[in-house]
Amino acid sequence: MKKAYRIRKNEEFASIISKKHSRNSACFVMYYEPKKMDNARVGISVSKKLGNAVQRNRIKRQVREMIRALIDFETFPLDVVIIVRKSYLGRDFMANKNDLEILIKKAII
């Protein structure tokens, strides 16, 4: 996922979360708002409760790969913040990807 497609500033995370448009599932909470730039952007948040830095970075890499496969950033209409829940650890990659796909479809509707 290119850096242009990422939300990196804390203020941007906070502004999207403060809008309180959200969807949730067993493994993820997704906050969203209409995109502000030409392309959609995604921010990923993983709590320290999910493990040390190595484990959290691994989770972020996996979620980025899921998003890359599910979203076309040029046509997707939303900026999204994804918060990973603890139940993510107990499931395999494909189950988590399917969960995220359903969540994204719900947000678009």
C-alpha positions, -999 to 999 in steps of 0.1 A, spaced: 0 0 0 15 33 -11 22 60 15 -3 83 -3 -30 59 6 -23 59 43 -36 80 71 -6 88 93 -13 119 114 -30 115 148 -52 145 140 -66 127 109 -72 95 129 -90 116 156 -111 136 131 -124 104 114 -131 87 147 -149 117 160 -174 116 132 -187 84 148 -197 67 115 -186 31 122 -192 -5 115 -179 -34 136 -173 -71 135 -157 -97 156 -121 -88 146 -123 -51 135 -139 -18 142 -140 5 111 -146 42 113 -151 61 80 -159 94 63 -162 105 27 -128 109 12 -112 144 12 -85 138 -15 -86 123 -49 -79 88 -36 -91 69 -6 -69 66 25 -67 39 52 -53 41 87 -46 10 108 -45 10 146 -34 -20 167 -35 -18 205 -5 -28 227 -28 -54 242 -23 -75 211 14 -81 216 48 -65 214 60 -43 186 70 -72 163 36 -88 166 17 -55 161 37 -47 130 30 -82 116 -7 -76 122 -5 -42 104 13 -58 74 -14 -85 72 -42 -60 73 -25 -38 47 -23 -68 24 -60 -75 30 -69 -40 22 -47 -39 -9 -66 -69 -23 -101 -56 -14 -100 -18 -22 -93 1 -53 -80 34 -38 -89 55 -69 -126 46 -69 -133 38 -32 -154 66 -18 -143 66 19 -113 74 42 -112 46 67 -96 39 101 -94 2 110 -89 -8 146 -79 -44 151 -96 -63 180 -80 -91 202 -101 -118 185 -81 -112 153 -53 -133 169 -75 -165 172 -84 -167 136 -66 -174 104 -58 -149 76 -86 -159 52 -113 -157 80 -100 -123 90 -99 -112 53 -135 -123 48 -146 -105 79 -129 -73 67 -145 -77 32 -180 -79 47 -173 -49 69 -161 -28 39 -192 -38 19 -214 -27 48 -198 7 50 -203 14 13 -240 6 15 
